[in-house]
């Protein structure tokens, strides 16, 4: 199973010391299944500030992994109640990023579905934001 789909992404990043960043967009992408896992892949645009980057979401029953490659390179694992640390590379440098998911809700099947993730982001062990991410595949 591999098909072209419409992907709706809604994300709110709340910061302790400034206004929230809100991203809402619809893009074309690819949705497929390998083994028991679903995958969503799409190209970022200048709207997100990551033009030239491909984003892939690996969706497992109890976790979601966000993989970015291109101008931005990162791997973030969202698993409820667990902190995962990885490197986040941009044209401005590489940072250590920790993500701790408070909520991971997966509702996917062969026709599409949605994921909801709520998580804290730390950069170099400093809390920088709380993010709510909702992705729908149709």
Residue pairs with C-beta under 8 A, 6 or more apart in sequence:
1 32
1 33
1 110
2 30
2 31
2 32
3 30
3 31
3 32
4 28
4 29
4 30
4 31
5 28
5 29
5 30
5 31
5 40
5 112
5 137
5 138
6 26
6 27
6 28
6 29
6 137
6 138
7 26
7 27
7 28
7 29
7 31
7 40
7 42
7 135
7 136
7 137
7 138
8 25
8 26
8 134
8 135
8 136
8 138
9 23
9 24
9 25
9 26
9 27
9 133
9 134
9 135
10 23
10 24
10 132
10 133
10 134
10 135
11 21
11 22
11 23
11 24
11 131
11 132
11 133
11 134
12 20
12 21
12 22
12 23
12 131
12 132
13 20
13 21
13 22
13 121
13 129
13 130
13 131
14 20
14 129
14 130
14 131
15 21
15 128
15 129
16 127
16 128
16 129
21 129
23 47
23 48
25 45
25 47
25 48
27 42
27 43
27 45
28 42
29 40
29 41
29 42
29 43
29 137
30 39
30 40
30 41
30 42
31 38
31 39
31 40
31 112
31 137
32 38
32 39
32 41
33 39
33 110
36 60
36 61
37 58
37 59
37 60
38 58
38 59
38 108
39 56
39 57
39 58
39 59
40 56
40 57
40 59
40 135
40 137
41 54
41 55
41 56
41 57
42 54
42 55
43 53
43 54
43 55
44 50
44 51
44 52
44 53
44 54
44 55
44 68
44 70
44 72
45 51
50 68
50 70
50 71
50 72
51 71
52 70
52 71
53 68
53 69
53 70
53 71
53 72
54 68
54 69
54 70
55 66
55 67
55 68
56 66
56 67
56 68
56 69
57 64
57 65
57 66
57 67
57 115
57 135
58 64
58 65
58 67
59 106
59 108
59 115
60 106
61 106
62 79
62 80
62 104
62 106
63 77
63 78
63 79
63 104
64 77
64 78
64 104
64 106
64 115
64 117
65 75
65 76
65 77
65 78
66 74
66 75
66 76
66 77
66 78
67 74
67 75
68 74
68 75
71 90
71 91
72 88
72 89
72 90
73 87
73 88
73 89
74 86
74 87
74 88
74 89
74 97
75 86
75 87
76 84
76 86
76 97
76 99
77 84
77 86
77 99
78 84
78 99
78 101
78 104
78 117
78 119
79 101
79 104
80 101
80 102
80 103
80 104
81 100
81 101
81 102
82 100
82 101
83 98
83 99
83 100
84 98
84 99
84 100
85 96
85 97
85 98
85 99
86 96
86 97
87 94
87 95
87 96
87 97
88 94
88 95
88 96
88 97
88 123
89 95
95 123
95 124
96 123
96 124
96 125
97 121
97 122
97 123
98 121
98 122
98 123
98 125
99 119
99 120
99 121
99 122
100 119
100 120
100 122
101 117
101 118
101 119
102 118
102 119
102 120
103 116
103 117
103 118
103 119
104 115
104 116
104 117
105 115
105 116
105 117
106 113
106 115
107 113
107 114
107 115
108 114
108 115
108 137
112 136
112 137
112 138
113 136
113 137
114 134
114 135
114 136
114 137
115 133
115 134
115 135
116 132
116 133
116 134
117 131
117 132
117 133
117 134
118 130
118 131
118 132
118 133
119 130
119 131
119 133
120 127
120 129
120 130
120 131
121 127
121 128
121 129
121 130
121 131
122 128
